[in-house]
Amino acid sequence: MTKLERAVKEAEQLPDDLRERIGDDLLHYIHKYLALRDALDEGLSELDAGETVDGEEMLAELKTASGA
């Protein structure tokens, strides 16, 4: 059993309102992670294609997108 599966199983024992809040938080985290991963993949593809990218500008955009 993975840690995520264990966490879900244990979370099933919590009150409904708390489970909803935890679910919302987890979905928010997952969506932020996926968006950051996609942005990094896009940036790496641009670099592989030889497109010039201002590193400082790229980091600023990633920080803004990730809420950092």
Buried (B, 14 or more C-beta within 10 A) or exposed (E): EEEEEEEBEEEEEEEEEEBEEBEEEBEEEEEBEEBBEEBEEEBEEEEEEEEEEEEEEBEEBBEEEEEE
